[in-house]
Every structure is written in C-alpha cells, then in structure tokens.
Amino acid sequence: MPSKSQLPPKDRGARSRLVQLLGAAQPIARASLVTMARVCGKKGCKCAQGEKHVSLYLAARVGKKRKMLYVPPELEDEARRLVRNARTVEELLEEMSQASLERLVERKAKRSAGRTARS
C-alpha cells in the first residue's frame, strides 16, 4: 500500500476532499429527496379542485425498513444539504475505488508480463 504522498494527484485530491468533508463533521444522510403532491380530503380545500398540496420527504432507511420522513419547509435547505453531502462522499469513494482497481489491474498486468518474459 503506497503512502498518501505516493498516490497519484487525482487520488490524493479525492482523498483530501473526502477527509475535509468528513473531518469538518458535515452532517450526511444516505437518503433521497422526494416531492409528493397529495389531497388532504377537506371539503372546500383547493386540493379538491385539483391543486394538490406539495411537500418534501426524505426517503431513507430506518433500521431495515425504508421510510418516508416529512420535511417541513423550514428544514428543506438542511435536508438538501444532508443528501448533497452524502452524494459527494459516495462520488469521492467511487472515484477512489475506481483508481485503486485500475492500479491493481495494472500491477496484475505487469506481473503477468513478467512471468511471460521469464518463460
């Protein structure tokens, strides 16, 4: 395993951004944002004429079950930030994973080429 300073610049950059994000204790939520339009059922309400009530929900795992958690309007920005931070973490991990796999494949190819040359 190479030290951090021996990693290619692209890997170091992804690792650095990941450490900064997690080290700053940025809150994350592995969830999706879902906008739902519903009818409340009250007579005379605007939704009875087709203008439904629109609200935001977080679709997330709570234990082993998937739950829809209502997000009040005053917390929508925070909910969006939680999801955005989690997506950034996932993207950085994927970038680092792909680079690691590419290096492994390269080392494997060099090893195989070395064996072929010795035969």
Stockholm file with secondary structure:
# STOCKHOLM 1.0

chainA/1-119         MPSKSQLPPKDRGARSRLVQLLGAAQPIARASLVTMARVCGKKGCKCAQGEKHVSLYLAARVGKKRKMLYVPPELEDEARRLVRNARTVEELLEEMSQASLERLVERKAKRSAGRTARS
#=GR chainA/1-119 SS CCCGGGSCHHHHHHHHHHHHHHHTTCCCCCEEEEEEEECCCCTTCGGGGTCCEEEEEEEEEETTEEEEEEECGGGHHHHHHHHHHHHHHHHHHHHHHHHHHHHHHHHHHHHHHHHHHHC
#=GC SS_cons         CCCGGGSCHHHHHHHHHHHHHHHTTCCCCCEEEEEEEECCCCTTCGGGGTCCEEEEEEEEEETTEEEEEEECGGGHHHHHHHHHHHHHHHHHHHHHHHHHHHHHHHHHHHHHHHHHHHC
//
